[in-house]
Amino acid sequence: MRYQVSISSAQLTTLAKCLFGFRINNHGVVKTFTVRYKCCYGFMRTKGTSGCEKQLELKPLLDTINDLDAKVFRNLVQSTGLEDTFKNGNYTVFVPTDVALNEFNEKMTELNNVDLRGDAKNALSNNELVLSHAVAGFVDLTDYANEDIIYSENKNSSIRINTYPTQNYEEKMVTVNCARITKPNNLASNGIAHLIQGVAVPATQSLQDIIKEHRKLTSLRKALESTDSFKNLRENGHYTIFAPTDEAFDKLDPAVKQKLLRGDACAVSIIKHHVTAHTVCSAAINGNATTHNIEGDILNLERNSDDQLILEEKSKIIESDIMATNGVIHLIDTILIPDSALHINAALKNENLTKFNELIQEAGFAEDIDNLNNATVFAPSNEAFEDPAVVKKLEEIKGDKEKLRDLILYHTLSGQLQSCDMNNNAVLKTNDHDKELRLNLYSTLPLFTNVINRATINCARVVGFDEKSCGSVIHEVSKVLLPPTQNILDLIHSESKYSTLSSIIKDTEVEKILQENNRSITFLAPTDETFAAVDEADLKTLKEDKDKATTVLKNHILTGNQSRMFCSEALNCRCRGVVLLWSGTSVLGFQQFGTDNVATTSSSRKDWKSPNSDW
C-alpha cells in the first residue's frame, strides 16, 4: 500500500508554537492531520534553529505592563487599589494604549455631560474598566480560535476573540471585543499582557437587549418585533447587525417605512440583508473588504481616505463596535434595500423589463401587482413587444383596462415556482381566470438526457430565471404570452394558406385528434405551397383515400403516444434532437441559421398556440 504525503503551505510558525498541516492521500481518500508543537512557558524558539532553547527573563505582570509604555492604564490600576490583586494572582491583562484610553475617557466625559444614550448608568467606573480587561489565568492567544469567548473579572462579562486575514498571508489580525491586539503574548512571571489598540468595552447585554434599549433604534426594534425576528438571534450566537438608526428609517418613502414597521412581506428580507452570522469588527475593515449576510449575499465594506466606514457604497457606519454577548452592532445612516426586497414593479425596472412595467402602469394595475404575495411572474423581454402579433393585440385592447389586466394576470401564478421546482409538461393555472400555461423542459446536451437546461412557457423560452422580488419570483420570457382561443383544427380552417390541408384532413382520424383539448400535441402543418410540389396523382390519393391520408398526416404529429409539446425554442444549433412522430417513426430535429428543421423539411412559421397544441 502506497501513501502520498504532502505538507500544506499553510504552516503556522511563531516563536512559541509551530503548526504543521499534513494531507495524506490514500487511494483518493484525503485526510488532513495537524501536528502541534509548543514551547514550555517562559521559553521560545530562536529563528533558524530547532527546539525552544531561549529562556525568557520573566518579570512580574505589573512590570511587564510598564514595559509596554501603557502609563494611563498602569495609573488606573494604582488609583483603583488593584495593584495587590495583580501582584498576588495569575492574570492575563489586555492593556489599552494611552491614546485609546484617553479617547475613551473623553467619550465617557461627554456621556456624563450630555446623556446621549438616555441612561448614564451605562458609564463604567474605573474599577470596572480595569477588571473588564483582566482574565484569571494565562491566556495565550495562540491557543484560541475565531469567535472563542473568555470571561473577565468584571462580573464575568464576556470577551470575544476574533481573527481576520491581513494582506500579509502569514499574519492574522486578532481582536478582543473588537479592539485590535497590536503586541500579543508578553509573558510575565504571573501572567500575560497583550497590548490593544482600543478599549475592550465589556459585553454585558445581548443584541436583543441593546436594540430594545437604544434610543436611536426604536424603529428597528419595531421592525424586528413585527417580523418576530428577535427569536432568530441565538443567545450563544455571534452575529453582526448593521443597524439602521431612526433617521435612516425616516429617509425611506413613508409607505415603504410603514410596511417595514408593520412587518409586511419584504420586511424580513430587508432585515436579513443587514445581519451576518459572524462577528465583523471595524478594525478588520482596511481598504476594501467583503462579507456575507445570513442570506448568503455579498456585502461590500470600505474604509475610505477620510477613515469613514462605508457599507455597500451607500450607507455610512456612524457608530461602530457596540459589543453584545452574542455579537456586535454597527449603527448605519441608510437602510439597504436588496433586490429580493423590491416590489415587483421596482424589480422589473431593475431588470430592465420596462415594457412589461409600462403595460402594468397603462392598465392601472401597479398597486395590485405590488401587493401580490407568494407569486410567480413571467415577464416578457422588451424585444418581445416588437412582435407584430403582439403589437396588433395591444392595439386592439388599448384603453381597455380590464382586458389589459387579464393579459397581465395571464403572466402570473399563485405560489413561487422556482426553476428547481419546474417539471416537464406541467400545466400551470394562471391568475387570469385559471387559464392555463404549459411548461416544457428540454436538454440541449444529447449525451446527458437528464440534464435540463432549457425551459419554455407556451413555447416562449425562459431566458432569465429566479429573480427574487418582495414575496415573489420573476422569470424573463422571450415572448408575450397570449392566451390561445382556438384548437389546431380551427386554426387550420381559419387560414387560407392551409385550404388543401383542410380538405385532406376532413373525415380522417387526424381530424378528431386535432380537435381534442385533453391532450398536448405538436402538428407540422404543410401549406398550399408545399402541396403544390406534390405529384398530382399522389395529391388526389390523399384527398380521396382517408386511410392513406391518416397515415401520412400522423407523420406530421409529434410525439407519438406521449402527451408532449415540441417547441421551436427546444431546437438549438449546438445540438440535434431526435423527434418521435405519432406514427412511431423517429426523425432528426435541428436548428440552422434561425430555421427549424425536421429531417429535411423546413418550418417557416413556428409555435402557433392552441389550447391543445403547439405547431
C-alpha positions, 0 to 999 in steps of 0.5 A: 500500500502506497501513501502520498504525503504532502505538507500544506503551505499553510504552516503556522510558525511563531516563536512559541508554537509551530503548526504543521498541516499534513494531507495524506492521500490514500487511494483518493481518500484525503485526510488532513492531520495537524501536528502541534508543537509548543514551547514550555512557558517562559521559553521560545524558539530562536529563528533558524534553529530547532527546539525552544532553547531561549529562556525568557527573563520573566518579570512580574505582570505589573512590570511587564505592563510598564514595559509596554509604555501603557502609563494611563492604564498602569495609573488606573490600576494604582488609583483603583487599589488593584495593584495587590490583586495583580501582584498576588494572582495569575492574570492575563491583562489586555492593556489599552494604549494611552491614546485609546484610553484617553479617547475613551475617557473623553467619550465617557466625559461627554456621556456624563455631560450630555446623556446621549444614550438616555441612561448614564448608568451605562458609564463604567467606573474605573474599577470596572474598566480595569477588571473588564480587561483582566482574565484569571489565568494565562491566556495565550492567544495562540491557543484560541480560535475565531469567535472563542469567548473568555470571561473577565473579572468584571462580573464575568462579562464576556470577551470575544476573540476574533481573527481576520486575514491581513494582506500579509498571508502569514499574519492574522489580525486578532481582536478582543471585543473588537479592539485590535491586539497590536503586541500579543503574548508578553509573558510575565512571571504571573501572567500575560499582557497583550497590548490593544489598540482600543478599549475592550468595552465589556459585553454585558447585554445581548443584541436583543437587549441593546436594540430594545434599549437604544434610543436611536433604534426604536424603529428597528426594534419595531421592525424586528418585533413585527417580523418576530425576528428577535427569536432568530438571534441565538443567545450563544450566537455571534452575529453582526447587525448593521443597524439602521438608526431612526433617521435612516428609517425616516429617509425611506418613502413613508409607505415603504417605512410603514410596511417595514414597521408593520412587518409586511412581506419584504420586511424580513428580507430587508432585515436579513440583508443587514445581519451576518452570522459572524462577528465583523469588527471595524478594525478588520475593515482596511481598504476594501473588504467583503462579507456575507449576510445570513442570506448568503449575499455579498456585502461590500465594506470600505474604509475610505481616505477620510477613515469613514466606514462605508457599507455597500457604497451607500450607507455610512457606519456612524457608530461602530463596535457596540459589543453584545454577548452574542455579537456586535452592532454597527449603527448605519445612516441608510437602510439597504434595500436588496433586490429580493426586497423590491416590489415587483414593479421596482424589480422589473425596472431593475431588470430592465423589463420596462415594457412589461412595467409600462403595460402594468402602469397603462392598465392601472394595475401597479398597486395590485401587482405590488401587493401580490404575495407568494407569486410567480411572474413571467415577464416578457423581454422588451424585444418581445413587444416588437412582435407584430402579433403582439403589437396588433393585440395591444392595439386592439385592447388599448384603453381597455383596462380590464382586458389589459389586466387579464393579459397581465394576470395571464403572466402570473401564478399563485405560489413561487415556482422556482426553476428547481421546482419546474417539471416537464409538461406541467400545466400551470393555472394562471391568475387570469381566470385559471387559464392555463400555461404549459411548461416544457423542459428540454436538454440541449446536451444529447449525451446527458438526457437528464440534464435540463437546461432549457425551459419554455412557457407556451413555447416562449423560452425562459431566458432569465430565471429566479429573480427574487422580488418582495414575496415573489419570483420573476422569470424573463420570457422571450415572448408575450404570452397570449392566451390561445382561443382556438384548437389546431383544427380551427386554426387550420380552417381559419387560414387560407394558406392551409385550404388543401390541408383542410380538405385532406384532413376532413373525415380522417382520424387526424381530424378528431385528434386535432380537435381534442383539448385533453391532450398536448400535441405538436402538428407540422402543418404543410401549406398550399405551397408545399402541396403544390410540389406534390405529384398530382396523382399522389395529391388526389390519393390523399384527398380521396383515400382517408386511410392513406391520408391518416397515415401520412398526416400522423407523420406530421404529429409529434410525439407519438403516444406521449402527451408532449409539446415540441417547441421551436425554442427546444431546437438549438444549433449546438445540438440535434434532437431526435423527434418521435412522430405519432406514427412511431417513426423517429426523425432528426430535429435541428436548428440552422441559421434561425430555421427549424428543421425536421429531417429535411423539411423546413418550418417557416412559421413556428409555435402557433398556440392552441389550447391543445397544441403547439405547431 
